[in-house]
Amino acid sequence: MSNVQKISGVLAVFWMMFIFYLSHQPGEASSQLSSFVSAVFSLLPLPEEQLHYLVRKGAHVFASFLLAVLLYISSGRWYVAFLLSVIYAATDEFHQTFISGRSGQISDVGIDSIGVLLGLLFFQAFIKKRVQKLS
């Protein structure tokens, strides 16, 4: 295993811990964080509720995108990265069912899975372009 793979594996574990930390926030704290981030994007011409929703779901996509890329670099196999990322998303949503003001949503696992697929596809495209440049 290369140093890059080891570092990526460590970063993946830290990223999962960060996702767990955010998921462990009670509903009110999570909502306040989303509202703060929504304020950053408040220049977009969207109603506040839609903006808040997009920020929350966008966070799911981004978190899963990054996790999948880190796991792919670490394992070197897209199917390992895909399976681990989706399983982590499902267990994270299950975890949220135990947190006050939160609820685990199967639809969020679907949104996370979209982030995983996007991460793997974009990373594969990045690698392909990089290899073509070196050739």
C-alpha positions as CSV (number, residue, x, y, z in Angstrom):
1,M,0.0,0.0,0.0
2,S,1.4,3.4,-1.0
3,N,1.7,6.4,1.3
4,V,-1.0,8.2,-0.7
5,Q,-3.3,5.2,-0.1
6,K,-2.5,5.2,3.6
7,I,-3.0,9.0,3.9
8,S,-6.3,8.8,2.0
9,G,-7.5,6.0,4.3
10,V,-6.7,8.0,7.4
11,L,-8.5,11.1,5.8
12,A,-11.5,8.9,5.0
13,V,-11.7,7.8,8.6
14,F,-11.5,11.4,9.8
15,W,-14.1,12.4,7.3
16,M,-16.4,9.7,8.5
17,M,-15.9,10.9,12.1
18,F,-16.7,14.5,11.0
19,I,-19.9,13.2,9.3
20,F,-20.8,11.3,12.4
21,Y,-20.2,14.5,14.5
22,L,-22.5,16.5,12.3
23,S,-25.2,13.8,12.3
24,H,-25.0,13.6,16.1
25,Q,-26.1,17.2,16.4
26,P,-29.6,17.6,17.7
27,G,-32.2,18.8,15.2
28,E,-32.1,22.4,16.4
29,A,-28.3,22.7,16.2
30,S,-28.3,21.1,12.8
31,S,-30.9,23.5,11.6
32,Q,-29.0,26.5,12.9
33,L,-25.9,25.3,11.0
34,S,-27.9,24.9,7.8
35,S,-29.4,28.4,8.3
36,F,-25.9,29.9,8.7
37,V,-24.7,28.2,5.5
38,S,-27.9,29.2,3.7
39,A,-27.2,32.8,4.7
40,V,-23.9,32.6,2.7
41,F,-25.9,31.5,-0.4
42,S,-28.7,34.0,0.3
43,L,-27.9,35.9,-2.9
44,L,-29.5,33.1,-4.9
45,P,-33.0,34.1,-5.9
46,L,-34.7,31.3,-4.0
47,P,-37.2,31.3,-1.1
48,E,-35.6,30.6,2.2
49,E,-37.1,27.2,2.7
50,Q,-35.9,26.0,-0.8
51,L,-32.5,27.4,-0.1
52,H,-32.3,25.7,3.3
53,Y,-33.4,22.4,1.7
54,L,-30.8,22.7,-1.1
55,V,-28.0,23.5,1.4
56,R,-28.9,20.4,3.5
57,K,-29.1,18.1,0.5
58,G,-26.1,19.6,-1.1
59,A,-24.2,18.9,2.1
60,H,-25.2,15.2,1.7
61,V,-23.9,15.1,-1.9
62,F,-20.7,16.8,-1.0
63,A,-19.9,14.7,2.0
64,S,-20.6,11.5,0.1
65,F,-18.7,12.7,-3.0
66,L,-15.6,13.3,-0.9
67,L,-15.9,10.1,1.1
68,A,-16.1,8.0,-2.1
69,V,-13.1,9.7,-3.6
70,L,-11.0,9.2,-0.4
71,L,-12.1,5.5,-0.2
72,Y,-11.4,5.0,-3.9
73,I,-7.9,6.4,-3.5
74,S,-7.3,4.3,-0.4
75,S,-8.7,1.0,-1.8
76,G,-7.9,1.4,-5.5
77,R,-11.2,-0.2,-6.3
78,W,-14.4,1.7,-7.3
79,Y,-16.8,-1.0,-6.1
80,V,-15.1,-1.0,-2.6
81,A,-15.5,2.8,-2.4
82,F,-19.1,2.6,-3.6
83,L,-20.1,-0.1,-1.2
84,L,-18.4,1.3,1.8
85,S,-19.7,4.8,1.1
86,V,-23.3,3.7,0.6
87,I,-23.2,1.4,3.7
88,Y,-21.8,4.3,5.7
89,A,-24.6,6.6,4.4
90,A,-27.2,4.0,5.5
91,T,-25.7,3.5,9.0
92,D,-25.4,7.3,9.4
93,E,-29.1,7.7,8.6
94,F,-29.9,4.9,11.1
95,H,-27.7,6.7,13.7
96,Q,-29.8,9.9,13.2
97,T,-33.0,8.0,14.3
98,F,-31.6,8.1,17.9
99,I,-30.8,11.8,17.9
100,S,-33.4,14.3,19.3
101,G,-35.0,16.3,16.5
102,R,-33.5,14.2,13.7
103,S,-34.8,11.4,11.6
104,G,-33.1,8.9,9.3
105,Q,-34.4,9.2,5.8
106,I,-34.1,6.5,3.2
107,S,-34.3,9.3,0.6
108,D,-31.1,10.8,2.1
109,V,-29.3,7.5,1.5
110,G,-30.4,7.9,-2.1
111,I,-29.0,11.5,-2.2
112,D,-25.8,10.3,-0.6
113,S,-25.6,7.5,-3.2
114,I,-25.8,10.2,-5.9
115,G,-22.9,12.0,-4.3
116,V,-21.0,8.7,-4.2
117,L,-21.6,8.1,-7.9
118,L,-20.7,11.7,-8.9
119,G,-17.5,11.5,-6.8
120,L,-16.4,8.2,-8.4
121,L,-17.3,9.4,-12.0
122,F,-15.6,12.8,-11.6
123,F,-12.5,11.2,-10.0
124,Q,-12.3,8.6,-12.8
125,A,-12.6,11.4,-15.4
126,F,-9.9,13.4,-13.6
127,I,-7.6,10.4,-13.6
128,K,-8.3,9.7,-17.2
129,K,-7.4,13.3,-18.2
130,R,-4.3,13.2,-16.1
131,V,-3.1,10.0,-17.7
132,Q,-3.8,11.4,-21.2
133,K,-1.7,14.6,-20.3
134,L,1.2,12.4,-19.2
135,S,1.1,10.3,-22.4
